[in-house]
Amino acid sequence: MSKRTDSNLYTLLFATGMVIVVGSLLAFLASSLKPTIDENKRIEKQQNILYAMGVNENDESSAIFVSKDKVAGEFSKYITKQIVIQGGKTTEDENAYLIDVKKQQTAEKEGKERKLPLFIGEKDGKTFYIAPIRGKGLWDAVWAYVGMDENMVIQGAYFDHKGETAGLGANIKLRFFMDDFIGENLKKDGNFKGIAISKSNNDPKNIDKTDNEVDAIAGATITGDGVSAMIKSELRKYVPYFKTLKTN
């Protein structure tokens, strides 16, 4: 009797077998690649943090990170302290850069105390405080690393996104946009206000650093609004810590 390979049972068994084989293969690949993926994430986060305090390899117009082979050394050189703020308490944690901001935002929505990582760096005699923040753009997540001084004046920033429109919202990660934030004061008359990405900004050359505004990107209104909201809601959470710097 010849084997029948066109029966429903055969098709079902074949499909089940393929699912098991492919699933096992993907699980093996994910497991074997995890150390490499984790290492790449570590490098990227350290590059972002350093960029926000001006440690980079920028040319005249492009945003260029410290190279991968140098980043660990530069991170150790410039980042003097990593802290975690939680429930009004501040503790040092040398692995604070590994905290997942997205997961912490979810925990906060669930009523749990959120962990806020903050990185303190020293460069050219100045102290930098770098905060990682995350928000929502037009299509997906946007995030940033914002470097500030003790008065919450921005000293540098790095923005990125997951799926904003190329040539429009995706331009938040370009040098011309990020550089506009340098020198901008997050406060107004002593109170936290944030920075608005404004279409009606009357300072196109960004000379006024006390207006709490930078120019919007043409055709990227929703992305700009998302960045504005992210800066305002996320960096406000760090205000109590900066107040302690004044009292100390």
Residue pairs with C-beta under 8 A, 6 or more apart in sequence:
4 10
42 97
42 98
43 68
43 71
43 72
45 97
45 98
45 132
46 71
46 72
46 74
46 75
46 97
47 65
47 66
47 68
47 71
48 65
48 132
48 145
48 158
48 160
49 75
49 79
49 97
49 119
49 121
49 130
49 132
49 145
50 56
50 65
50 66
50 71
50 74
50 75
50 78
50 79
50 121
51 63
51 65
51 66
51 145
51 156
51 158
52 128
52 130
52 145
52 146
52 147
52 155
52 156
52 157
52 158
53 78
53 121
53 123
53 128
53 130
53 147
53 155
53 156
54 123
54 128
54 147
54 155
54 156
55 66
55 74
55 78
55 121
55 123
56 63
56 64
56 65
56 66
57 64
57 65
57 66
57 67
58 64
58 175
61 175
61 176
62 175
63 158
63 173
63 174
63 175
63 178
65 71
66 74
78 121
78 122
78 123
79 119
79 120
79 121
80 120
80 121
80 122
81 92
81 119
81 120
82 92
82 93
82 94
82 95
82 96
82 97
82 117
82 118
82 119
82 120
83 90
83 91
83 92
83 93
83 96
83 117
83 118
83 119
83 120
84 90
84 91
84 92
84 93
84 96
84 99
84 115
84 116
84 117
84 118
85 115
85 116
85 117
85 118
85 238
85 240
85 241
86 113
86 114
86 115
86 116
87 113
88 240
90 241
90 244
93 117
96 117
96 118
96 119
97 117
97 119
99 115
99 117
99 132
101 117
101 132
101 133
101 134
101 143
102 134
102 141
104 114
104 115
104 116
105 114
105 134
107 113
107 114
107 115
108 114
114 237
116 131
116 237
116 238
116 241
117 131
117 132
118 129
118 130
118 131
118 238
118 241
119 129
119 130
119 131
120 127
120 128
120 129
120 130
121 127
121 128
121 130
121 147
122 128
126 149
126 155
127 149
127 150
128 147
128 148
128 149
128 155
128 156
129 147
129 148
129 149
129 150
129 238
129 242
130 145
130 146
130 147
130 148
131 145
131 146
131 148
131 234
131 235
131 238
132 143
132 144
132 145
133 143
133 144
133 145
133 146
133 230
133 231
133 234
133 235
134 141
134 142
134 143
134 144
134 230
134 234
135 141
135 142
135 143
135 226
135 227
135 229
135 230
135 231
135 233
135 234
136 142
136 226
136 229
136 230
137 161
137 162
137 163
137 164
137 169
137 172
137 222
137 223
137 226
137 227
138 164
138 165
138 169
138 220
138 222
138 223
138 226
139 162
139 163
139 164
139 165
139 169
140 161
140 162
140 163
140 164
141 161
141 162
141 163
142 159
142 160
142 161
142 162
142 164
142 172
142 223
142 226
142 227
142 230
143 159
143 160
143 161
143 230
144 157
144 158
144 159
144 160
144 227
144 230
144 231
145 157
145 158
146 154
146 156
146 157
146 181
146 231
146 235
147 154
147 155
147 156
147 157
148 154
148 155
148 186
148 242
149 155
150 242
150 245
150 246
151 185
151 187
151 242
152 185
152 186
152 187
152 192
152 235
152 238
152 239
152 242
153 183
153 184
153 185
153 186
153 209
154 181
154 182
154 183
154 184
154 185
154 186
154 195
155 182
155 183
156 178
156 181
156 182
157 178
157 181
157 182
158 173
158 178
159 172
159 173
159 177
159 178
159 227
160 172
160 173
161 169
161 170
161 172
161 173
161 223
164 170
164 172
164 220
164 223
165 219
165 220
165 223
168 217
168 218
168 219
168 220
168 223
169 217
169 220
169 222
169 223
169 224
171 177
171 217
171 220
172 178
172 217
172 220
172 223
172 227
177 214
177 217
180 206
180 214
180 215
181 195
181 214
183 209
184 195
184 209
184 212
184 214
185 209
185 210
185 212
186 192
186 193
186 194
186 195
186 212
186 231
186 235
187 193
188 210
188 212
192 235
192 236
192 239
193 212
193 232
194 212
194 228
194 231
194 232
194 235
194 236
195 212
195 213
195 214
195 228
195 231
195 232
196 212
196 213
196 214
196 228
197 213
197 214
197 215
197 216
197 217
197 224
197 225
197 227
197 228
198 213
198 214
198 215
198 216
198 224
199 216
199 221
199 224
201 211
201 213
201 214
201 215
201 216
203 211
203 213
203 215
204 215
206 214
206 215
216 224
217 223
217 224
